[in-house]
Amino acid sequence: MKRFLPVLGALVLVAAVVGAVVWQRPEASPEAIAAGDVVLQHSDGSLLWRSGQPETPLVQQVLRELGTTGTSLDHLRAAGGALVVTTIDSKAQAGATEVVRQLAAARPASITAVDPANGSVRAYVPGLDPAADYAGGVVRAAGDATRPFGSVALMRAAGVPESAEVEGRRTDLLATGEALLRPLDVATAYATFAAEGVHHDTHFITHVTEAGGKTLYRAATASRPALGLDPGRSKEFAARVTEELRADPLCGDHPEAACLPVEVKDGDVVRHAWMIGYTPRLSVVVFVGAESNVEVQGRPVTATGLPNDILRAFRSKLTTW
């Protein structure tokens, strides 16, 4: 990349792709709650999961967040059951799943999409292996994805946690010189730029209702100026970064899309690659692992190759973006 932007004394690296999205959400009747059942729904009311079924990595993320709301799966089951409405958009989730299956079935790959307006996770496809989570269950060197922030302090202010639970243990994300991040963290951080410097806590749950209809929890919608600045300076800073990231031709003809392709290498071999893109309506991160130098469809893994193909295919599944 040849363009750099000064960011609080640091250089900001620039680049590449994505679109955001408004989905048409079909009406759906709430799932009936049997005694002791806990039901997870998509944001449109359709069934995502019911207690007793296998727990996918997405379900595990929701249940982990449920534990931070003052309740738990076991507690809700013992209390007679509950309905947990998630932020996941069923059409975006289905589209992202299909894209990963078609283009990256043999690769560690994920798609994560966050709504900058409120921090809602709209799509979370952590790969096709039910035992692995390549969106929120792995940490990888973020490389130049961290450059627009200029410092660890600004990454904390943009919503990146100092540590996270990864593979059953707490893992420091920002404690070393090289930031080790989850794709979920990267989508969260760039959602702050998409929201003009305003941060909303990323979350999977909208609200929880007991079997009798009483609301037990509802996600807060509080926001704050991010990047360690006052509202005016945060907005200006985010606008400068976004303007630079919109300049790359990989962003296509969408006037609001900003994008950044990132490769992390060992010598000349790509270890893994990211494609980051956002508009005011969606922050999307595609992650593709490349632990070996095996080519995909005759091509080596590069940020502008398979990750970009996945992003474009995901956008094509959406009604608008």
C-alpha positions as CSV (number, residue, x, y, z in Angstrom):
1,M,0.0,0.0,0.0
2,K,1.3,3.4,-0.9
3,R,-1.0,5.8,1.0
4,F,-0.5,6.7,4.6
5,L,-2.5,8.9,6.9
6,P,-1.0,10.5,10.0
7,V,-2.9,9.3,13.1
8,L,-1.8,10.7,16.4
9,G,1.8,10.5,15.4
10,A,1.5,7.1,13.7
11,L,1.2,6.3,10.0
12,V,-2.0,4.8,8.8
13,L,-1.9,2.2,6.2
14,V,-4.7,2.2,3.6
15,A,-6.6,-0.1,1.2
16,A,-9.7,-1.9,0.2
17,V,-13.3,-3.4,0.2
18,V,-16.9,-3.9,1.3
19,G,-20.5,-3.0,1.4
20,A,-23.1,-2.7,4.1
21,V,-26.7,-3.8,4.1
22,V,-30.3,-3.4,4.9
23,W,-32.1,-6.7,4.9
24,Q,-35.8,-7.4,4.3
25,R,-36.9,-9.4,7.3
26,P,-39.8,-11.7,7.0
27,E,-42.5,-11.9,9.7
28,A,-42.3,-15.0,11.8
29,S,-44.3,-16.3,14.7
30,P,-42.4,-16.7,18.0
31,E,-41.4,-20.3,18.7
32,A,-43.5,-21.9,21.4
33,I,-41.6,-22.4,24.6
34,A,-42.1,-25.9,26.1
35,A,-41.6,-26.3,29.9
36,G,-37.9,-25.9,30.7
37,D,-36.9,-25.0,27.1
38,V,-34.7,-22.1,26.2
39,V,-35.2,-21.0,22.6
40,L,-32.9,-18.7,20.7
41,Q,-34.4,-16.8,17.8
42,H,-33.0,-14.8,14.9
43,S,-33.8,-11.1,14.9
44,D,-36.9,-11.8,12.7
45,G,-38.4,-14.3,15.2
46,S,-37.3,-17.5,13.3
47,L,-35.8,-20.3,15.2
48,L,-32.0,-20.3,15.6
49,W,-31.6,-23.0,18.3
50,R,-33.5,-24.8,21.1
51,S,-32.0,-26.2,24.2
52,G,-31.0,-29.9,23.8
53,Q,-29.7,-29.4,20.3
54,P,-26.0,-29.3,19.6
55,E,-24.3,-26.1,20.5
56,T,-22.6,-24.5,17.5
57,P,-19.9,-21.8,18.0
58,L,-22.5,-19.1,17.3
59,V,-24.8,-20.6,20.0
60,Q,-21.9,-20.8,22.4
61,Q,-21.2,-17.1,21.8
62,V,-24.8,-16.2,22.6
63,L,-24.9,-18.4,25.7
64,R,-21.6,-17.0,26.9
65,E,-23.1,-13.5,26.6
66,L,-26.2,-14.7,28.4
67,G,-24.0,-15.5,31.4
68,T,-23.0,-11.8,31.6
69,T,-26.7,-10.6,31.8
70,G,-27.2,-12.0,35.3
71,T,-28.7,-15.3,34.2
72,S,-27.6,-18.5,32.5
73,L,-28.9,-21.4,30.4
74,D,-29.2,-23.6,33.4
75,H,-31.0,-21.0,35.5
76,L,-33.5,-20.2,32.7
77,R,-34.3,-23.9,32.2
78,A,-34.8,-24.4,35.9
79,A,-37.1,-21.4,36.0
80,G,-39.4,-22.9,33.4
81,G,-37.8,-21.8,30.1
82,A,-37.2,-18.6,28.2
83,L,-37.0,-16.9,24.8
84,V,-33.7,-15.3,23.8
85,V,-34.0,-13.0,20.8
86,T,-30.6,-12.5,19.2
87,T,-29.3,-9.8,16.8
88,I,-28.5,-12.3,14.1
89,D,-30.2,-11.6,10.7
90,S,-31.4,-14.9,9.3
91,K,-31.0,-13.9,5.6
92,A,-27.5,-12.5,6.1
93,Q,-26.5,-15.5,8.2
94,A,-27.8,-18.0,5.6
95,G,-26.0,-16.1,2.8
96,A,-22.7,-16.0,4.7
97,T,-22.9,-19.7,5.5
98,E,-23.5,-20.5,1.9
99,V,-20.6,-18.4,0.7
100,V,-18.2,-20.0,3.1
101,R,-19.4,-23.4,2.1
102,Q,-19.0,-22.7,-1.6
103,L,-15.7,-20.8,-1.5
104,A,-13.8,-21.9,1.6
105,A,-15.0,-25.3,2.7
106,A,-11.5,-26.6,3.0
107,R,-10.1,-23.5,4.7
108,P,-10.2,-21.9,8.2
109,A,-12.4,-19.0,7.2
110,S,-15.1,-16.8,8.7
111,I,-17.4,-13.9,8.0
112,T,-18.4,-11.5,10.8
113,A,-20.7,-8.6,10.3
114,V,-21.5,-5.9,12.9
115,D,-24.1,-3.0,12.7
116,P,-22.2,0.2,13.5
117,A,-25.4,2.0,14.6
118,N,-25.9,-0.2,17.7
119,G,-23.2,-2.9,17.9
120,S,-25.5,-5.8,16.9
121,V,-23.8,-8.8,15.4
122,R,-25.8,-9.4,12.2
123,A,-23.9,-12.4,10.8
124,Y,-21.5,-14.7,12.4
125,V,-20.2,-17.6,10.4
126,P,-17.1,-18.9,12.1
127,G,-16.3,-21.6,9.6
128,L,-17.9,-25.0,8.8
129,D,-16.1,-27.1,11.5
130,P,-18.5,-27.3,14.5
131,A,-15.5,-27.7,16.8
132,A,-13.7,-24.6,15.7
133,D,-14.6,-20.9,15.8
134,Y,-12.6,-18.8,13.4
135,A,-14.6,-15.6,14.2
136,G,-14.5,-15.3,17.9
137,G,-12.5,-18.4,19.1
138,V,-9.1,-17.8,17.6
139,V,-6.6,-15.0,18.0
140,R,-4.3,-14.1,15.1
141,A,-1.8,-11.3,14.4
142,A,-3.8,-8.4,12.9
143,G,-0.9,-6.9,11.0
144,D,-1.7,-3.7,9.2
145,A,-5.4,-3.9,10.4
146,T,-4.2,-2.1,13.5
147,R,-2.4,0.8,11.8
148,P,-5.3,3.2,11.5
149,F,-5.6,3.3,15.3
150,G,-2.0,4.3,15.9
151,S,-1.8,2.9,19.5
152,V,-3.1,0.2,21.8
153,A,-5.0,2.8,23.8
154,L,-7.0,3.8,20.8
155,M,-7.8,0.1,20.0
156,R,-9.2,-0.2,23.6
157,A,-11.2,3.0,23.0
158,A,-12.6,1.6,19.8
159,G,-14.0,-1.4,21.5
160,V,-11.3,-4.0,21.3
161,P,-11.1,-5.8,24.7
162,E,-7.8,-6.3,26.5
163,S,-8.5,-10.0,26.8
164,A,-11.1,-12.6,25.7
165,E,-12.0,-16.2,26.3
166,V,-10.4,-18.3,23.6
167,E,-10.4,-22.1,23.6
168,G,-11.6,-22.1,27.2
169,R,-9.1,-19.7,28.7
170,R,-8.6,-16.0,29.1
171,T,-6.2,-14.7,26.4
172,D,-4.5,-11.2,26.4
173,L,-5.1,-9.5,23.1
174,L,-3.3,-6.2,23.4
175,A,-0.5,-7.1,25.9
176,T,2.3,-7.6,23.4
177,G,3.8,-5.4,20.7
178,E,1.9,-7.3,18.0
179,A,-1.8,-7.1,18.6
180,L,-3.4,-10.6,18.5
181,L,-7.1,-10.2,17.6
182,R,-10.2,-12.2,16.8
183,P,-12.1,-11.4,13.6
184,L,-15.0,-10.3,15.9
185,D,-12.7,-7.7,17.5
186,V,-11.6,-6.3,14.1
187,A,-15.2,-6.0,13.0
188,T,-16.0,-4.2,16.2
189,A,-13.1,-1.8,15.9
190,Y,-13.9,-0.8,12.3
191,A,-17.6,-0.4,13.2
192,T,-16.4,2.6,15.2
193,F,-15.0,4.2,12.0
194,A,-18.2,3.3,10.2
195,A,-20.2,5.1,13.0
196,E,-18.2,8.3,12.6
197,G,-16.1,7.7,15.7
198,V,-18.9,6.5,18.0
199,H,-18.6,3.2,19.8
200,H,-21.5,0.8,20.7
201,D,-20.8,-2.4,22.6
202,T,-20.9,-5.4,20.3
203,H,-23.6,-7.9,21.4
204,F,-25.5,-11.0,20.3
205,I,-28.6,-10.6,22.4
206,T,-31.4,-8.2,22.0
207,H,-33.6,-9.3,24.9
208,V,-34.6,-12.2,27.1
209,T,-38.1,-13.1,28.0
210,E,-39.2,-15.7,30.5
211,A,-41.9,-18.3,29.6
212,G,-44.6,-16.2,31.2
213,G,-43.7,-13.2,29.1
214,K,-41.8,-11.0,31.6
215,T,-38.7,-9.3,30.1
216,L,-35.6,-10.4,32.1
217,Y,-33.0,-8.5,30.1
218,R,-32.8,-6.0,27.3
219,A,-29.6,-4.8,25.7
220,A,-28.6,-1.3,26.4
221,T,-28.2,1.1,23.5
222,A,-25.7,3.5,25.1
223,S,-23.0,5.0,22.9
224,R,-19.9,7.0,23.5
225,P,-17.3,9.0,21.5
226,A,-14.5,6.6,20.9
227,L,-10.8,6.8,20.0
228,G,-10.1,8.6,23.3
229,L,-11.4,11.9,22.0
230,D,-14.3,14.3,22.4
231,P,-17.3,13.9,20.0
232,G,-16.1,16.4,17.4
233,R,-12.5,15.2,17.2
234,S,-13.6,11.5,17.2
235,K,-15.9,12.2,14.2
236,E,-13.2,14.1,12.4
237,F,-10.6,11.4,13.0
238,A,-13.0,8.7,11.8
239,A,-13.9,10.7,8.7
240,R,-10.2,11.1,7.8
241,V,-9.6,7.4,8.0
242,T,-12.7,6.5,6.1
243,E,-11.9,9.0,3.3
244,E,-8.5,7.3,2.8
245,L,-10.0,3.8,2.9
246,R,-12.6,4.7,0.3
247,A,-10.0,5.6,-2.3
248,D,-9.0,2.0,-3.2
249,P,-10.6,0.7,-6.4
250,L,-11.3,-2.7,-4.7
251,C,-14.2,-0.9,-2.9
252,G,-16.1,-0.9,-6.2
253,D,-18.6,1.7,-7.1
254,H,-20.4,1.9,-3.8
255,P,-20.0,5.6,-2.7
256,E,-19.9,4.8,1.0
257,A,-17.8,1.7,1.1
258,A,-14.4,1.8,2.8
259,C,-12.1,-1.2,2.7
260,L,-8.7,-2.6,3.8
261,P,-7.0,-5.9,2.6
262,V,-4.4,-7.2,5.1
263,E,-1.9,-10.1,4.7
264,V,0.2,-11.4,7.6
265,K,3.3,-13.3,6.3
266,D,6.2,-15.4,7.3
267,G,8.8,-14.4,4.8
268,D,7.0,-14.7,1.4
269,V,4.4,-17.1,2.7
270,V,1.0,-15.7,3.7
271,R,0.0,-17.0,7.2
272,H,-3.5,-15.6,7.1
273,A,-5.3,-12.8,5.4
274,W,-8.1,-10.3,6.2
275,M,-10.5,-8.4,4.1
276,I,-12.1,-5.5,6.1
277,G,-14.9,-3.4,4.7
278,Y,-17.6,-1.1,6.0
279,T,-20.3,1.4,5.2
280,P,-22.4,3.4,7.7
281,R,-24.7,0.4,7.9
282,L,-22.4,-2.6,8.3
283,S,-18.8,-3.5,9.3
284,V,-17.7,-6.8,7.7
285,V,-14.5,-8.8,8.3
286,V,-13.5,-11.8,6.3
287,F,-10.7,-14.0,7.7
288,V,-9.0,-16.7,5.8
289,G,-6.3,-18.8,7.4
290,A,-3.4,-20.2,5.4
291,E,-1.3,-22.2,7.8
292,S,0.1,-24.0,4.7
293,N,1.0,-22.6,1.3
294,V,-1.6,-24.7,-0.4
295,E,-3.3,-22.8,-3.3
296,V,-7.1,-22.3,-3.6
297,Q,-8.4,-23.0,-7.0
298,G,-4.9,-22.7,-8.4
299,R,-4.2,-19.4,-6.6
300,P,-2.2,-18.7,-3.4
301,V,-4.2,-17.1,-0.6
302,T,-3.9,-13.3,-0.8
303,A,-6.1,-10.6,0.8
304,T,-7.3,-9.4,-2.6
305,G,-7.9,-13.0,-3.7
306,L,-10.0,-15.4,-1.7
307,P,-11.0,-13.1,1.1
308,N,-12.1,-10.5,-1.4
309,D,-14.0,-13.1,-3.4
310,I,-15.8,-14.2,-0.2
311,L,-16.7,-10.6,0.6
312,R,-18.1,-9.9,-2.8
313,A,-20.1,-13.1,-2.8
314,F,-21.5,-12.3,0.6
315,R,-22.6,-8.9,-0.6
316,S,-24.4,-10.5,-3.5
317,K,-26.5,-12.5,-1.1
318,L,-27.9,-9.4,0.5
319,T,-31.0,-7.5,-0.7
320,T,-29.1,-4.2,-0.5
321,W,-25.8,-3.2,0.9
